Amino acid sequence: MRTSTEWPQGLSVLLITGASKGLGLAMSRAWAGPGRTLAIAARDARRLGEVRDELASLGAQVLAVPGDVGERGFPEFLVEETRRRLGPVTHLVTCASSLGALPLGPLADVDDRGWDEVWRTNVLGVVRIWRGVLPAMEGELGGGRILHVSSDAAVEAYPHWGPYGATKAAVDHLARILAAELDLHGHPNVRVYAVDPGDMDTEMHRAAIPDADPGELLRPEHVAPVLRDVLLRRPALPSGRYRAAEIALRGGAR
């Protein structure tokens, strides 16, 4: 049985959400190349199609599945469509996120509708995709790698970042629980990571902090190779929460 560190390059199938812009787009570009296979998802179908064509021009086999991970039924459809068209998911990166109502405001002012949107996208969407990819990783694949894009807002008490920070913290902790359960039930080759990429110059960051100086922010295309190396590293990093800057200091995939 293959383990998560032994797949030939051509047999790896990456599924990435939020792939049409920001870090998700940069990560898709970092993965794409001759012999690489990936499924990409995002809400903007037109933009996603453009990204698919760009990645295909780099030599990758690409499946584009437009949709909202926060909508009930779409995460399951996304995983099943990927399996049907490309094969079981060996590597998963969940980039899709929602800030909620803008401009960001005090926690006491966030109504139920605002909470619902962020919770469905940032937590339920992620967990539903995990639930879809895990059977193959635990069974026929004998391993896999799951990477959740976290944030420093998951551990720092930033005013006005309540729903976003709380949901990122929730998935960080769920990732720890999932990793513990995988070890308990004899699936140590399925690794689960929550990675804080750092503050980046993205559309989401500009929406949240319009007056931020782009010159002080990281570029997504500089962070994406670090995440790619987490997925490809041999031997695999232990499951856990990491900062991208700390991972970069350890060196790339071997």
Rosetta blueprint (number, residue, H / E / L):
1 M L
2 R L
3 T L
4 S L
5 T L
6 E L
7 W L
8 P L
9 Q H
10 G H
11 L H
12 S L
13 V E
14 L E
15 L E
16 I E
17 T E
18 G L
19 A L
20 S L
21 K L
22 G H
23 L H
24 G H
25 L H
26 A H
27 M H
28 S H
29 R H
30 A H
31 W H
32 A L
33 G L
34 P L
35 G L
36 R L
37 T E
38 L E
39 A E
40 I E
41 A E
42 A E
43 R L
44 D L
45 A H
46 R H
47 R H
48 L H
49 G H
50 E H
51 V H
52 R H
53 D H
54 E H
55 L H
56 A H
57 S H
58 L L
59 G L
60 A L
61 Q E
62 V E
63 L E
64 A E
65 V E
66 P E
67 G L
68 D L
69 V L
70 G L
71 E L
72 R L
73 G L
74 F H
75 P H
76 E H
77 F H
78 L H
79 V H
80 E H
81 E H
82 T H
83 R H
84 R H
85 R H
86 L L
87 G L
88 P L
89 V L
90 T L
91 H E
92 L E
93 V E
94 T E
95 C L
96 A L
97 S L
98 S L
99 L L
100 G L
101 A L
102 L L
103 P L
104 L L
105 G L
106 P L
107 L H
108 A H
109 D H
110 V L
111 D L
112 D H
113 R H
114 G H
115 W H
116 D H
117 E H
118 V H
119 W H
120 R H
121 T H
122 N H
123 V H
124 L H
125 G H
126 V H
127 V H
128 R H
129 I H
130 W H
131 R H
132 G H
133 V H
134 L H
135 P H
136 A H
137 M H
138 E H
139 G L
140 E L
141 L L
142 G L
143 G L
144 G E
145 R E
146 I E
147 L E
148 H E
149 V E
150 S L
151 S L
152 D H
153 A H
154 A H
155 V L
156 E L
157 A L
158 Y L
159 P L
160 H L
161 W L
162 G H
163 P H
164 Y H
165 G H
166 A H
167 T H
168 K H
169 A H
170 A H
171 V H
172 D H
173 H H
174 L H
175 A H
176 R H
177 I H
178 L H
179 A H
180 A H
181 E H
182 L H
183 D H
184 L H
185 H L
186 G L
187 H L
188 P L
189 N L
190 V E
191 R E
192 V E
193 Y E
194 A E
195 V E
196 D E
197 P L
198 G L
199 D L
200 M E
201 D L
202 T L
203 E H
204 M H
205 H H
206 R H
207 A H
208 A H
209 I L
210 P L
211 D L
212 A L
213 D L
214 P H
215 G H
216 E H
217 L L
218 L E
219 R L
220 P H
221 E H
222 H H
223 V H
224 A H
225 P H
226 V H
227 L H
228 R H
229 D H
230 V H
231 L H
232 L H
233 R L
234 R L
235 P L
236 A L
237 L L
238 P L
239 S L
240 G E
241 R E
242 Y E
243 R E
244 A H
245 A H
246 E H
247 I H
248 A H
249 L H
250 R L
251 G L
252 G L
253 A L
254 R L
